[in-house]
Amino acid sequence: MAEPKNPIYDALQTKPEPYRAVRLFFADGSRQGGIWTGKVWWSEGGAVHPDQWQPLPPPEPDQE
C-alpha cells in the first residue's frame, strides 16, 4: 500500500520538529493549527492536548 502524501500521526508517539506549523486533531472531532515546542503542544495562546497531528502542506507559490 502506498504511503499517504500527508499522513496523520499519533501525538503521543511521534512529534514534528519544534515550532513547525501543523494541524492538530482533538478527541471531540475539532481541529486547529498549532506547534510542538519541544516540550508541549501549543495552539491559540495556550498548551493543548491533541490526539493526532498532520504536517501542513507547503504554501502554494503566488500566481500573478
C-alpha contacts under 8 A as a table, 3 or more apart, distances in Angstrom:
res1	aa1	res2	aa2	distance
3	E	7	P	7.79
4	P	7	P	5.44
6	N	54	Q	6.93
6	N	55	P	6.73
6	N	57	P	7.54
7	P	54	Q	6.25
7	P	55	P	7.66
8	I	52	Q	6.53
8	I	53	W	5.64
8	I	54	Q	4.61
8	I	55	P	7.69
9	Y	13	Q	7.78
9	Y	14	T	6.37
9	Y	52	Q	5.40
9	Y	53	W	5.31
9	Y	54	Q	6.19
10	D	13	Q	5.45
10	D	14	T	5.95
10	D	51	D	6.24
10	D	52	Q	4.52
10	D	53	W	6.58
11	A	14	T	5.68
11	A	15	K	6.36
11	A	50	P	6.37
11	A	51	D	5.39
11	A	52	Q	4.58
11	A	53	W	5.98
12	L	15	K	7.63
12	L	51	D	7.30
12	L	52	Q	7.88
15	K	36	W	7.05
16	P	20	R	6.83
16	P	36	W	6.66
16	P	55	P	7.89
17	E	20	R	5.96
17	E	36	W	7.23
17	E	38	G	7.67
18	P	35	I	6.99
18	P	36	W	5.14
18	P	37	T	4.89
18	P	38	G	5.18
19	Y	35	I	5.24
19	Y	36	W	5.68
19	Y	37	T	5.49
19	Y	38	G	7.85
20	R	35	I	5.78
20	R	36	W	7.06
21	A	33	G	6.92
21	A	34	G	5.83
21	A	35	I	5.17
21	A	55	P	7.06
21	A	56	L	6.50
22	V	33	G	5.77
22	V	34	G	5.49
22	V	35	I	5.86
22	V	53	W	6.49
22	V	54	Q	5.64
22	V	55	P	4.66
22	V	56	L	5.09
23	R	31	R	6.75
23	R	32	Q	5.73
23	R	33	G	4.56
23	R	34	G	6.14
23	R	53	W	5.55
23	R	54	Q	5.16
23	R	55	P	6.31
23	R	56	L	6.23
24	L	31	R	5.41
24	L	32	Q	5.31
24	L	33	G	5.82
24	L	34	G	6.29
24	L	50	P	5.93
24	L	51	D	7.65
24	L	52	Q	6.00
24	L	53	W	4.49
24	L	54	Q	6.60
25	F	29	G	6.74
25	F	30	S	6.07
25	F	31	R	4.62
25	F	32	Q	6.92
25	F	50	P	5.57
25	F	51	D	5.85
25	F	52	Q	5.06
25	F	53	W	5.87
26	F	29	G	5.49
26	F	30	S	5.42
26	F	31	R	6.20
26	F	49	H	7.47
26	F	50	P	4.77
26	F	51	D	5.24
26	F	52	Q	6.92
27	A	30	S	7.34
27	A	50	P	7.28
27	A	51	D	6.21
32	Q	43	S	7.38
33	G	43	S	6.36
33	G	44	E	7.93
34	G	41	W	7.05
34	G	42	W	5.54
34	G	43	S	4.39
34	G	44	E	7.36
35	I	41	W	5.80
35	I	42	W	5.39
35	I	43	S	6.65
36	W	39	K	7.06
36	W	40	V	5.86
36	W	41	W	4.52
36	W	42	W	6.26
37	T	40	V	5.54
37	T	41	W	6.28
37	T	42	W	7.00
40	V	47	A	6.41
40	V	48	V	7.65
41	W	47	A	5.65
41	W	48	V	5.52
41	W	49	H	6.55
41	W	50	P	7.58
42	W	45	G	7.05
42	W	46	G	5.54
42	W	47	A	4.47
42	W	48	V	5.63
43	S	46	G	5.62
43	S	47	A	6.37
43	S	48	V	6.44
50	P	53	W	7.24
